[in-house]
Amino acid sequence: MKYNIEKIKQISQMLAEVVEEAIQAEGQEEVWIGDVEMVMREGLRVIGQHALQNFLEAADGEAEAELECECSGKLKYQRRRQATIWSVFGKVVYRRAYYAGCRCGNGVALVDQRYGIEPGKVTSGLAHLLALSGIFKAFEDGRQWLKEFLLFEVSENTVRAEAQTMGRLQQQADEQLVKETQNEASLQGREQRQIPAPDLLYASIDAAKVRIEPRNPQEKEVENRETYRDLKAGCWYEGEIVPPRQRSTRQQEKAQREGTVIRARNKRYFCDIAKADEFGKLLWATGCALGADRARQLVFICDGALWIWNLITHYFPKAIQIVDWYHAVDRLKRIAEEAFSNPSERQAWLKDVTEDLWQGRVELVIDACRGLLKQSSLAKQSLGYYGDNLERMRYAQFRAAGFLIGSGVIESGCKQIVSQRLKLPGAQWELDGAILIAKARAAWLSGNWQNLVSARSALPLAA
Ligand SMILES: [Zn+2]
């Protein structure tokens, strides 16, 4: 949209004069800049309300006597009828031509249709802000917080509804993608569009617990039906070498140890609370959208849960599988804690075995654990862990190939999607609500929010 800068300058000049007059009329000796700001914000809000009202009434134009109805009957002009919407400026009341009287009982206002307005509801501009608040803050906190920004009140339910709408749009996009990639013909169509095959693509998958409460509070009194469900999340990403000048202190230490530091970029998250096979379809669909099935090198770095490796082997059998380095080494630390009471012995064992793991000599790590079976039950349990993951722990080989070996991306992704919102104090989630907010957050973290905002403003009226 083009704005007439001169006109806006004139309006702001006029507004400044009005404010000055108003303040002088108050006869105050001292005026605080904060007061002036507040008066101007209120003034701008009123201007916005009027401008939006005028815009909609002007856009409505001349009324027709008759319109063709969707049912192919006739709609007759009734009168200019009043409607209300909630915009970023607050409540806007406008009048527009209203048509009704068809045998199907339909009623139509053309200007509402044209701009995707639902009378009584919020505009897409306001919906965007409410939804943003709803994915970051508890709904009630968001309501209070928004009031300071918007200068008018919205209800907690409206904040919740708009945040959920964004999640539902992401859910629909996910479902559409899954549908397309379950279908051979549309997969081929995609190849004809020539999505370039990535050179090196990474992915990580993990899960985090979310507390789901019963929908009906009375059910809770009968029996405690609160349950924990796994929110499964994945991330597709690329790696890039951090230039020496941009390295943090921690990264500088890492560079000294490891020679180079790689960071993740272009992170695209997906998530759901669903069974592993359903989640697998989403993994496949989001991967295909990025050409993962045709990537020259595809690398999965995960913490080692069996369902995750099974999905990867099923959908991407050629992918390189790596157990997250930090999980693998952390287990050695815990074994050492359990097995040695003498700190210097503990340190000596840990140093040697960590070096073996770093060099990908997993057989030696297993031997070292076998030597501690009497002192540590975790050592005993870990024989299977290291034994089953031999090929996924060839860290020297992976490092030589220039691969990332840590799954920090998805660890922090789970924190951001789940802990920072779904686990806020006082948060109570029904299953659907938790899924929608998680999906909306994943979209935000993936830089996909603007697509949801566009989809929201194009929502059909009769939805
Ligand atoms: Zn009709």
Residues whose N, C-alpha, C, O or C-beta is under 5 A from the ligand:
A	BS01	ZN	C69 E70 C71 G73 C102 R103 C104 N106
